[in-house]
Amino acid sequence: MSPSISRRRRIAALTAVTLVLLSAVSGVAAAQSGQQVGGTIVVEEGETVDSLQGAAGTIVVRGTVTGDLSSAAGTIRITETGTVQGNVESAGGSVVIAGTVGGNVQVGAGSFELTSTGRIDGSLDVGAGAVVVDGAVGEDVRAAGDSVTLGPNADVGGEFRYDADEFTRSSDATVAGDVVEDPSLRGETGGFGPSLPSWTGTVYGFVTSLLLGALLLLVAPQFSSGVAARVAEEPVTTGAVGLLALLGIPILLALVLVTIVGIPFAVAGAVVYALGLWIASVYGKYAVGAWALARTGRENRWLALVGALVAFLLLGQIPVIGGLAEFLALLLGFGALALGLRDRYRGEEATEASSVAAAE
């Protein structure tokens, strides 16, 4: 039995955010048999490789992969001239199959599309925000998403099982087996135990962010105030520093990762980076809340924290705008966090230098 679709969707959401950042690495990494890490991995038209395992900002298959494709990337595309003779197992922000896959396909992504020119000889198992099946699938299809579309060129050789808030089926679509709605495909618990309501994830995220914010305000009140002040006084500079840190750190970790000695440091760095992103997101929202509250003539760090988290929670329900607001808050928080740590480090160095000078 294939792994839970909902679990792959959550893994894809986490990995895609980090992997998209790798697209900042310049150049194109030519695909080879084995494992690849780079900004862009391409199997060119006319090129043949035995297999491909890669992590990158973008992965494109225009040629032939005689084995399996296992990948994680911001964008994964098998073009009309591309062929994967084995299986495809991928996690990404966007996955498009316009070519041919000889085996099975298992995908977790933000969006998935099997175009009218695409063909999968085996089965399709996909979990994504938006799923479009408009090509040929030789065996069964299991699709879960906010929206699932069975297009006019779809030709499914087996059963089509789906779970979606919105399901659209073209009258021209061909399905040899039954078309069945299966609510279990999007079980929020990842396939173990009873399904939880969809809002539990939102509530959990809000509560954990609130607890983290409260911990930061209690343990480092002065530093937290400095973060809010920096965002209010220098938002453009702070956001720019945040963007540089957001892009630069994954690149640095990728460079460290290529050396055997550096692997433990890269792994530890990735954990610290992920924790830093969470802290930065909370700090960014808190800083915006503190600024907005100050505009009313009031100063209350607890009200600023709670009010900001609630406001961003509501904004998150608005398509595009909510995501943009979250991203800007992350940049501001990451920049303020990085600058604050830099200033603290410099302050400690200055204090140590003064102590040495006084002792002499």
C-alpha positions in Angstrom: 0.0 0.0 0.0 1.4 3.5 -0.9 2.2 6.0 1.9 -0.5 8.3 3.0 -1.2 11.1 0.5 -1.7 13.7 3.2 1.6 12.9 4.8 3.4 13.4 1.4 1.5 16.7 1.1 2.9 17.9 4.4 6.4 16.8 3.6 6.2 18.5 0.2 5.0 21.7 1.8 8.0 21.7 4.2 10.6 20.6 1.7 9.5 22.8 -1.2 9.9 26.0 0.8 13.6 25.3 1.5 14.3 23.8 -1.9 12.9 26.7 -3.8 15.6 28.8 -2.2 18.3 26.6 -3.8 17.2 28.1 -7.2 19.3 31.1 -6.2 22.4 29.0 -7.0 23.6 30.0 -10.4 24.2 27.7 -13.3 22.7 24.4 -14.6 23.8 21.1 -13.1 23.8 18.5 -15.8 22.0 15.4 -14.6 24.0 12.2 -14.0 23.3 8.8 -12.7 23.0 9.0 -8.9 22.3 11.9 -6.6 22.4 15.6 -7.6 22.0 18.8 -5.6 21.9 22.1 -7.4 20.0 25.2 -8.4 18.7 23.5 -11.6 19.0 19.9 -12.7 18.3 19.2 -16.4 18.3 16.0 -18.4 18.6 17.6 -21.9 16.7 16.3 -25.0 18.7 13.5 -26.5 20.5 12.8 -23.2 20.0 9.4 -21.4 20.8 8.7 -17.7 20.3 5.5 -15.7 18.4 7.1 -12.9 18.0 10.5 -11.2 17.8 11.4 -7.5 17.9 15.1 -7.0 17.1 18.1 -4.8 17.0 21.5 -6.4 15.1 24.6 -7.2 14.1 23.2 -10.6 14.3 19.7 -12.1 13.5 19.3 -15.8 13.5 16.1 -17.8 13.6 16.7 -21.6 15.6 13.5 -22.3 15.4 9.9 -21.1 15.8 8.4 -17.6 16.0 4.7 -17.9 15.5 4.1 -14.2 13.5 5.8 -11.5 13.2 9.6 -10.8 13.2 10.4 -7.1 13.2 14.2 -6.5 12.3 17.1 -4.3 12.2 20.6 -5.8 10.4 23.8 -6.2 9.4 22.9 -9.8 9.5 19.4 -11.4 8.7 19.1 -15.0 8.8 16.1 -17.5 8.4 17.8 -20.8 6.7 16.4 -23.9 10.1 14.9 -25.1 10.9 13.6 -21.7 10.7 9.9 -20.7 11.1 8.2 -17.3 11.0 4.5 -17.9 10.8 3.6 -14.2 8.8 5.1 -11.3 8.5 8.7 -10.2 8.5 9.7 -6.6 8.5 13.4 -6.1 7.8 16.2 -3.6 7.6 19.7 -4.9 5.9 23.0 -5.2 4.7 22.3 -8.7 4.9 19.0 -10.6 4.0 18.8 -14.3 4.1 15.6 -16.4 3.8 16.3 -20.1 5.9 13.4 -21.2 5.9 9.6 -20.6 6.4 7.6 -17.4 6.7 3.9 -17.8 6.1 3.0 -14.1 4.0 4.3 -11.2 3.9 8.0 -10.0 3.7 9.0 -6.4 3.6 12.8 -5.8 3.1 15.2 -3.0 3.0 18.8 -4.2 1.4 22.2 -4.1 0.0 21.6 -7.5 0.1 18.6 -9.9 -0.8 18.4 -13.6 -0.8 15.5 -16.0 -1.2 17.4 -19.3 -3.0 16.2 -22.5 0.4 14.9 -23.9 1.3 13.2 -20.7 1.1 9.4 -20.2 1.6 7.2 -17.1 1.7 3.5 -17.8 1.3 2.5 -14.2 -0.8 4.0 -11.4 -1.0 7.6 -10.2 -1.0 8.4 -6.4 -1.1 12.2 -5.8 -1.8 14.6 -3.0 -1.7 18.3 -3.8 -3.5 21.6 -3.4 -4.7 21.4 -7.0 -4.7 18.2 -9.1 -5.4 18.1 -12.9 -5.5 14.8 -14.7 -5.9 15.5 -18.5 -3.7 12.7 -19.9 -3.5 8.9 -20.0 -3.0 6.7 -16.9 -2.8 2.9 -17.5 -3.9 1.8 -14.1 -5.7 3.2 -11.0 -5.7 6.9 -9.9 -5.8 8.1 -6.3 -6.1 11.9 -6.1 -6.6 14.1 -3.1 -6.5 17.9 -3.1 -8.5 21.1 -2.5 -9.5 20.7 -6.1 -9.4 17.7 -8.4 -10.1 18.0 -12.2 -10.6 15.2 -14.6 -10.0 16.9 -18.0 -11.4 16.2 -21.5 -8.3 14.3 -22.6 -8.1 12.1 -19.6 -8.0 8.3 -20.3 -7.8 6.2 -17.1 -7.4 2.5 -17.5 -8.5 1.6 -14.0 -10.5 3.1 -11.1 -10.4 6.8 -10.3 -10.6 7.4 -6.6 -10.6 11.0 -5.3 -11.2 13.3 -2.3 -11.6 17.0 -2.9 -13.5 20.1 -1.8 -14.1 20.7 -5.5 -14.3 17.9 -8.1 -14.7 18.6 -11.8 -15.1 15.9 -14.5 -15.3 16.6 -18.2 -17.9 14.7 -20.1 -15.2 13.7 -22.6 -13.0 12.1 -19.9 -12.7 8.3 -20.2 -12.4 6.1 -17.1 -12.5 2.3 -17.5 -13.3 1.6 -13.8 -15.5 3.4 -11.3 -15.2 7.0 -10.2 -15.4 6.9 -6.4 -15.2 9.7 -3.8 -13.1 8.5 -0.9 -12.9 10.9 2.1 -10.2 8.8 3.7 -7.6 10.0 1.2 -7.1 13.3 2.9 -7.0 12.1 6.5 -5.3 14.8 8.4 -3.6 12.4 10.7 -1.5 10.9 8.0 -3.4 7.7 7.8 -3.2 6.7 11.5 -6.3 6.8 13.7 -9.5 8.8 13.1 -9.4 11.8 10.8 -9.2 15.2 12.5 -11.2 18.3 11.3 -9.2 20.4 8.8 -9.2 23.4 11.2 -7.1 21.5 13.8 -3.9 22.2 11.9 -4.6 25.9 11.9 -5.4 26.0 15.6 -2.3 24.0 16.4 -0.1 26.4 14.4 -1.6 29.4 16.1 -1.2 27.9 19.6 2.4 26.8 19.0 3.3 30.2 17.6 1.7 31.9 20.6 3.6 29.8 23.0 6.9 30.4 21.2 6.2 34.2 21.1 5.4 34.2 24.8 8.6 32.3 25.5 10.7 34.8 23.5 9.1 37.8 25.3 9.7 36.3 28.7 13.2 35.0 28.2 14.6 37.8 26.0 12.4 40.9 26.6 15.1 43.4 25.7 16.2 41.6 22.6 12.5 41.2 21.5 11.9 44.9 22.0 15.0 45.6 19.9 13.6 43.4 17.1 10.3 45.4 17.1 12.2 48.7 17.2 14.4 47.8 14.3 11.5 46.7 12.1 9.7 50.0 12.9 12.7 52.2 12.3 14.3 50.5 9.3 11.8 48.2 7.6 13.4 48.2 4.1 16.9 47.5 5.3 15.7 44.9 7.7 13.6 43.1 5.1 16.6 43.2 2.6 18.8 41.6 5.2 16.1 39.0 5.8 16.0 38.2 2.1 19.7 37.8 1.9 19.8 35.5 4.9 16.8 33.5 3.6 18.6 32.9 0.3 22.2 32.8 1.5 22.1 30.3 4.3 20.7 27.4 2.2 23.4 28.0 -0.4 26.1 28.0 2.3 24.7 24.8 3.8 24.6 23.2 0.3 28.3 24.1 -0.2 29.2 22.6 3.2 27.2 19.5 2.5 29.3 18.5 -0.5 32.2 17.8 1.7 32.1 14.6 3.8 33.6 16.4 6.8 30.9 19.1 6.5 27.9 16.8 6.5 27.3 16.8 10.3 27.7 20.6 10.3 25.3 21.0 7.4 22.7 18.8 9.1 23.0 20.7 12.4 22.9 24.0 10.4 19.7 22.9 8.6 18.0 22.2 12.0 19.1 25.6 13.3 18.0 27.3 10.1 14.5 25.7 10.3 14.2 26.8 13.9 15.4 30.3 13.0 12.7 30.5 10.3 10.0 29.7 12.9 11.4 32.2 15.4 11.7 34.8 12.6 8.1 34.3 11.5 6.8 34.9 15.0 9.2 37.9 15.6 8.1 39.4 12.3 4.4 39.3 13.2 5.1 40.5 16.7 7.1 43.5 15.3 4.3 44.4 12.9 1.8 44.1 15.8 3.9 46.3 18.0 4.2 48.9 15.3 0.5 49.0 14.6 -0.3 49.2 18.3 2.2 52.1 18.7 0.3 54.0 16.0 -2.7 54.1 18.3 -0.6 55.5 21.1 -0.5 52.3 23.1 2.4 50.0 24.1 1.7 46.5 25.3 3.9 43.6 24.1 1.4 40.9 25.0 -1.4 42.6 23.2 0.9 43.2 20.2 1.8 39.5 20.1 -1.7 38.1 20.4 -3.2 40.8 18.1 -0.6 40.2 15.4 -1.0 36.4 15.4 -4.8 36.8 15.2 -4.5 39.3 12.4 -2.1 37.2 10.3 -4.3 34.2 11.0 -7.3 36.0 9.4 -5.1 37.3 6.5 -4.0 33.8 5.8 -7.5 32.9 4.8 -7.2 35.4 1.8 -5.6 33.8 -1.2 -2.3 35.4 -2.4 -2.6 38.3 0.1 -2.3 36.0 3.1 0.8 34.3 1.7 2.4 37.6 0.8 1.8 39.0 4.3 3.3 35.9 5.8 6.4 36.1 3.6 6.9 39.8 4.3 6.6 39.1 8.1 9.2 36.4 7.7 11.6 38.6 5.9 11.3 41.4 8.5 11.6 38.9 11.4 14.6 37.1 9.9 16.4 40.4 9.1 15.8 41.8 12.6 16.9 38.5 14.2 20.1 38.4 12.1 20.9 42.1 12.8 20.1 41.7 16.4 22.4 38.7 16.8 25.2 40.5 14.9 24.9 43.5 17.2 25.0 41.3 20.3 28.1 39.5 19.0 29.8 42.8 18.3 28.9 44.1 21.7 30.4 41.1 23.4 33.6 41.4 21.4 33.8 45.1 22.3 33.3 44.3 26.0 35.9 41.5 25.9 38.4 43.9 24.2 37.8 46.6 26.8 38.4 44.1 29.6 41.7 42.9 28.1 42.9 46.5 27.6 42.0 47.4 31.2 43.9 44.4 32.5 47.0 45.4 30.6 
